[in-house]
Amino acid sequence: MSGVMKDMFDRLYYPLLGAIEGRPYATAVAAGSGGHGTQAQIDRIVTGWRLRRIAEPLIVDFAAQTPEAILARKALPGDAVDQCRELGAAFAEGLRLGIF
């Protein structure tokens, strides 16, 4: 998990505890290698908040295994961008319709 995201969860965990129970969430993770560890950390945090997953995790694995690949600039491939857009649109529509 990126440092900025971890910091956000660290700062907000207790202030939001008990205040956002039952709200929907979805995740999209872009990872240099794997992404399942980040997803597992997010799952543990949102379990404490008692959030409700509304979609399977979207994980884009860049398979960066060498120092050069890890440090290289990365861009989401077009199909991953499309999947993120679809996830966001479905989430928004579910909220609009009161499904979530």
TIVEX-297836 format. One record per atom (N, C-alpha, C): residue number from 0; chain; atom name; x, y, z. Coordinates in pm, 1 decimal. Layout:
# TIVEX-297836
NUM A CA X Y Z
...
END
This chain:
# TIVEX-297836
0 A N 85.7 -116.4 0.0
0 A CA 0.0 0.0 0.0
0 A C 90.6 123.0 0.0
1 A N 54.9 222.2 -78.5
1 A CA 137.9 342.5 -85.8
1 A C 138.3 414.1 49.0
2 A N 243.2 487.9 73.4
2 A CA 256.0 561.6 199.2
2 A C 144.5 661.6 219.8
3 A N 104.9 729.7 113.0
3 A CA -1.6 830.3 124.3
3 A C -134.2 764.2 161.7
4 A N -164.0 649.3 100.6
4 A CA -288.5 580.5 132.2
4 A C -285.6 527.2 275.3
5 A N -172.1 469.7 316.8
5 A CA -159.9 420.2 453.3
5 A C -177.1 534.8 551.9
6 A N -117.4 648.1 523.8
6 A CA -131.0 765.1 610.9
6 A C -277.0 807.9 622.0
7 A N -348.8 806.1 509.9
7 A CA -490.2 842.9 511.3
7 A C -568.8 749.0 602.0
8 A N -547.4 618.7 586.8
8 A CA -617.5 522.8 672.4
8 A C -578.2 540.9 819.2
9 A N -449.1 563.3 846.2
9 A CA -403.5 583.1 984.0
9 A C -470.6 704.3 1048.2
10 A N -480.3 814.0 973.0
10 A CA -539.2 936.5 1028.0
10 A C -690.4 927.2 1043.8
11 A N -757.5 851.2 956.8
11 A CA -903.4 850.3 956.6
11 A C -967.7 731.0 1025.5
12 A N -890.6 627.0 1058.4
12 A CA -952.9 505.7 1109.5
12 A C -1039.1 534.8 1233.1
13 A N -981.2 589.5 1337.3
13 A CA -1058.4 610.8 1460.2
13 A C -1163.3 720.6 1448.2
14 A N -1134.7 831.5 1381.6
14 A CA -1241.2 931.6 1366.9
14 A C -1364.4 880.0 1292.0
15 A N -1346.2 783.6 1200.3
15 A CA -1459.9 732.1 1123.2
15 A C -1522.9 606.7 1183.5
16 A N -1456.1 547.8 1281.7
16 A CA -1506.4 425.6 1343.1
16 A C -1645.5 450.7 1401.9
17 A N -1742.2 373.8 1356.2
17 A CA -1880.2 387.7 1402.1
17 A C -1960.3 493.9 1329.5
18 A N -1895.1 569.7 1240.9
18 A CA -1964.3 679.0 1171.9
18 A C -2002.5 645.6 1027.7
19 A N -1944.4 540.5 971.4
19 A CA -1969.5 510.2 829.4
19 A C -2013.7 366.4 807.0
20 A N -2056.2 299.8 910.9
20 A CA -2095.9 159.1 900.2
20 A C -2202.8 139.8 792.9
21 A N -2187.8 30.4 717.8
21 A CA -2286.3 -6.6 617.3
21 A C -2272.9 63.2 483.9
22 A N -2184.1 159.9 473.1
22 A CA -2169.0 229.3 344.8
22 A C -2098.8 139.6 243.1
23 A N -2128.4 159.3 115.6
23 A CA -2067.2 75.3 11.9
23 A C -1924.6 120.5 -19.6
24 A N -1847.5 25.5 -71.4
24 A CA -1713.8 59.9 -120.6
24 A C -1674.4 -36.0 -231.4
25 A N -1579.6 7.7 -309.1
25 A CA -1518.2 -74.6 -412.7
25 A C -1372.2 -31.5 -419.7
26 A N -1287.8 -118.6 -470.4
26 A CA -1146.2 -84.7 -479.6
26 A C -1091.7 -111.8 -619.1
27 A N -997.9 -27.7 -656.5
27 A CA -918.3 -46.9 -776.8
27 A C -773.3 -25.8 -733.3
28 A N -691.4 -127.5 -749.9
28 A CA -552.5 -124.5 -704.6
28 A C -461.0 -140.8 -824.4
29 A N -368.1 -48.4 -841.6
29 A CA -263.0 -61.4 -942.3
29 A C -135.2 -94.2 -866.8
30 A N -74.2 -207.6 -898.4
30 A CA 40.0 -254.6 -821.6
30 A C 156.9 -288.1 -911.5
31 A N 274.8 -260.6 -862.1
31 A CA 394.6 -297.3 -935.2
31 A C 412.8 -447.0 -940.7
32 A N 365.6 -514.8 -837.1
32 A CA 378.9 -659.7 -830.7
32 A C 271.6 -715.9 -738.1
33 A N 176.9 -784.2 -792.2
33 A CA 73.9 -849.7 -711.6
33 A C -48.0 -764.2 -686.7
34 A N -45.5 -686.9 -579.6
34 A CA -159.2 -604.0 -542.3
34 A C -249.8 -669.6 -440.8
35 A N -234.5 -800.1 -422.9
35 A CA -322.8 -871.7 -331.2
35 A C -292.6 -836.4 -185.6
36 A N -167.1 -804.2 -154.1
36 A CA -132.2 -760.6 -18.4
36 A C -198.8 -628.6 15.8
37 A N -196.7 -535.2 -77.7
37 A CA -264.5 -407.4 -57.5
37 A C -413.6 -429.3 -39.3
38 A N -471.5 -514.0 -122.5
38 A CA -614.4 -541.3 -111.5
38 A C -646.8 -604.0 23.6
39 A N -562.2 -693.8 70.9
39 A CA -585.4 -757.4 201.0
39 A C -581.2 -654.4 313.7
40 A N -488.3 -558.3 306.1
40 A CA -481.1 -453.5 408.3
40 A C -607.1 -367.4 406.1
41 A N -651.8 -331.0 287.4
41 A CA -774.1 -251.5 276.6
41 A C -892.3 -330.0 332.4
42 A N -901.0 -458.4 299.4
42 A CA -1010.7 -541.9 349.5
42 A C -1013.8 -545.0 501.9
43 A N -896.5 -552.9 565.3
43 A CA -892.4 -554.4 712.0
43 A C -942.5 -421.8 768.7
44 A N -901.7 -313.1 708.7
44 A CA -942.1 -181.1 758.4
44 A C -1091.3 -161.8 743.3
45 A N -1144.2 -190.1 625.8
45 A CA -1287.4 -165.5 603.3
45 A C -1375.5 -264.1 678.3
46 A N -1319.6 -379.8 715.4
46 A CA -1393.6 -471.0 802.0
46 A C -1417.1 -404.0 937.8
47 A N -1316.4 -335.5 988.8
47 A CA -1331.7 -261.3 1114.1
47 A C -1434.3 -149.9 1102.3
48 A N -1439.1 -87.4 986.8
48 A CA -1537.8 18.4 963.7
48 A C -1675.7 -38.8 930.4
49 A N -1680.8 -168.8 903.5
49 A CA -1804.0 -239.0 866.5
49 A C -1866.5 -182.4 738.0
50 A N -1778.3 -160.5 639.7
50 A CA -1826.0 -117.1 508.8
50 A C -1874.1 -238.4 430.6
51 A N -1946.5 -213.6 324.1
51 A CA -2007.0 -320.4 244.1
51 A C -1950.4 -317.2 102.2
52 A N -1879.9 -423.9 64.8
52 A CA -1821.4 -432.5 -69.8
52 A C -1934.1 -450.2 -170.7
53 A N -1927.5 -371.8 -279.2
53 A CA -2031.9 -380.5 -382.1
53 A C -1978.8 -434.7 -514.2
54 A N -1848.1 -461.2 -520.3
54 A CA -1789.0 -516.5 -643.2
54 A C -1660.7 -589.5 -606.2
55 A N -1626.6 -687.3 -685.5
55 A CA -1499.9 -756.9 -665.4
55 A C -1384.7 -658.2 -686.5
56 A N -1272.7 -678.4 -615.1
56 A CA -1158.8 -587.1 -632.4
56 A C -1107.6 -588.8 -776.4
57 A N -1072.4 -473.1 -824.1
57 A CA -1008.9 -459.4 -954.8
57 A C -860.0 -438.8 -928.0
58 A N -778.7 -535.2 -967.1
58 A CA -634.4 -527.1 -943.0
58 A C -561.5 -531.0 -1076.2
59 A N -480.7 -429.3 -1100.3
59 A CA -396.8 -422.7 -1219.8
59 A C -253.4 -447.3 -1173.4
60 A N -195.0 -556.6 -1217.9
60 A CA -60.5 -597.1 -1178.1
60 A C 36.0 -564.4 -1291.6
61 A N 129.5 -474.3 -1265.5
61 A CA 228.0 -436.3 -1365.9
61 A C 344.0 -535.5 -1374.0
62 A N 348.0 -633.8 -1284.3
62 A CA 450.3 -738.6 -1283.9
62 A C 591.6 -681.8 -1287.9
63 A N 615.1 -577.2 -1211.2
63 A CA 747.2 -515.5 -1204.7
63 A C 834.8 -596.6 -1110.1
64 A N 932.6 -667.4 -1165.3
64 A CA 1016.9 -756.3 -1085.7
64 A C 1162.9 -712.6 -1079.5
65 A N 1204.9 -626.1 -1169.1
65 A CA 1344.2 -580.7 -1168.5
65 A C 1348.4 -437.6 -1115.2
66 A N 1465.4 -395.2 -1066.9
66 A CA 1475.0 -256.3 -1019.5
66 A C 1433.5 -154.6 -1126.8
67 A N 1470.6 -181.0 -1251.0
67 A CA 1434.7 -89.6 -1359.4
67 A C 1283.0 -85.0 -1378.4
68 A N 1220.4 -201.2 -1376.2
68 A CA 1074.7 -206.3 -1394.6
68 A C 1001.1 -144.8 -1276.8
69 A N 1053.9 -165.3 -1156.6
69 A CA 990.5 -108.0 -1037.7
69 A C 996.0 43.7 -1043.3
70 A N 1108.7 99.4 -1086.3
70 A CA 1126.4 244.7 -1089.1
70 A C 1065.8 311.2 -1212.9
71 A N 1033.6 232.3 -1314.0
71 A CA 982.6 289.2 -1439.6
71 A C 845.0 352.5 -1418.6
72 A N 819.7 456.9 -1494.6
72 A CA 687.8 520.9 -1493.8
72 A C 586.4 421.6 -1550.7
73 A N 469.4 416.6 -1488.3
73 A CA 368.6 321.1 -1532.8
73 A C 241.3 394.4 -1572.5
74 A N 171.8 338.3 -1667.9
74 A CA 43.1 393.4 -1711.0
74 A C -54.8 277.9 -1723.1
75 A N -176.3 300.4 -1677.6
75 A CA -278.4 195.8 -1689.0
75 A C -307.3 166.1 -1834.8
76 A N -313.3 38.8 -1869.7
76 A CA -353.1 5.5 -2006.8
76 A C -499.2 43.8 -2028.7
77 A N -533.7 65.3 -2154.0
77 A CA -668.3 111.1 -2189.7
77 A C -780.1 25.7 -2134.3
78 A N -762.4 -107.2 -2133.7
78 A CA -869.3 -192.4 -2081.7
78 A C -888.2 -173.8 -1931.7
79 A N -779.5 -146.8 -1858.6
79 A CA -791.1 -121.6 -1714.5
79 A C -860.1 12.4 -1688.5
80 A N -829.2 111.8 -1770.7
80 A CA -897.4 241.4 -1758.7
80 A C -1047.3 222.1 -1782.8
81 A N -1081.1 144.4 -1884.1
81 A CA -1222.0 116.0 -1912.7
81 A C -1289.1 45.1 -1795.8
82 A N -1220.6 -52.1 -1736.0
82 A CA -1276.5 -123.9 -1620.9
82 A C -1299.3 -29.9 -1503.1
83 A N -1206.1 61.4 -1480.1
83 A CA -1221.6 159.0 -1371.4
83 A C -1340.1 251.1 -1398.2
84 A N -1353.1 295.9 -1521.4
84 A CA -1467.6 380.4 -1557.5
84 A C -1599.4 306.3 -1536.3
85 A N -1603.5 180.2 -1579.3
85 A CA -1725.1 99.6 -1562.1
85 A C -1757.3 79.5 -1414.8
86 A N -1655.4 53.3 -1334.5
86 A CA -1676.0 35.6 -1190.9
86 A C -1731.0 163.6 -1129.3
87 A N -1670.3 276.8 -1162.8
87 A CA -1718.0 404.5 -1109.8
87 A C -1859.1 436.9 -1154.8
88 A N -1889.4 410.5 -1281.3
88 A CA -2023.6 437.7 -1333.3
88 A C -2127.0 347.5 -1266.8
89 A N -2093.1 220.5 -1248.2
89 A CA -2186.3 127.7 -1183.2
89 A C -2207.9 167.5 -1037.5
90 A N -2102.9 209.6 -970.0
90 A CA -2113.8 254.3 -831.4
90 A C -2205.0 376.9 -824.8
91 A N -2179.5 473.9 -910.0
91 A CA -2260.6 595.8 -911.2
91 A C -2407.4 565.3 -940.9
92 A N -2431.4 476.9 -1036.9
92 A CA -2569.5 442.3 -1071.7
92 A C -2638.2 369.3 -956.6
93 A N -2565.3 280.6 -889.8
93 A CA -2621.1 211.4 -774.0
93 A C -2657.5 307.6 -662.4
94 A N -2572.7 409.0 -641.2
94 A CA -2604.7 511.1 -541.5
94 A C -2727.8 592.0 -583.9
95 A N -2730.4 629.3 -710.5
95 A CA -2841.9 709.6 -762.5
95 A C -2974.2 636.6 -747.9
96 A N -2972.7 506.4 -773.9
96 A CA -3095.0 427.1 -767.8
96 A C -3129.0 379.6 -626.8
97 A N -3040.8 406.4 -532.4
97 A CA -3065.4 364.3 -394.7
97 A C -3041.0 216.0 -370.2
98 A N -2968.4 152.0 -461.0
98 A CA -2937.4 10.3 -446.6
98 A C -2834.8 -10.4 -334.5
99 A N -2741.5 83.3 -321.2
99 A CA -2637.5 70.9 -218.8
99 A C -2672.4 158.4 -100.7
END
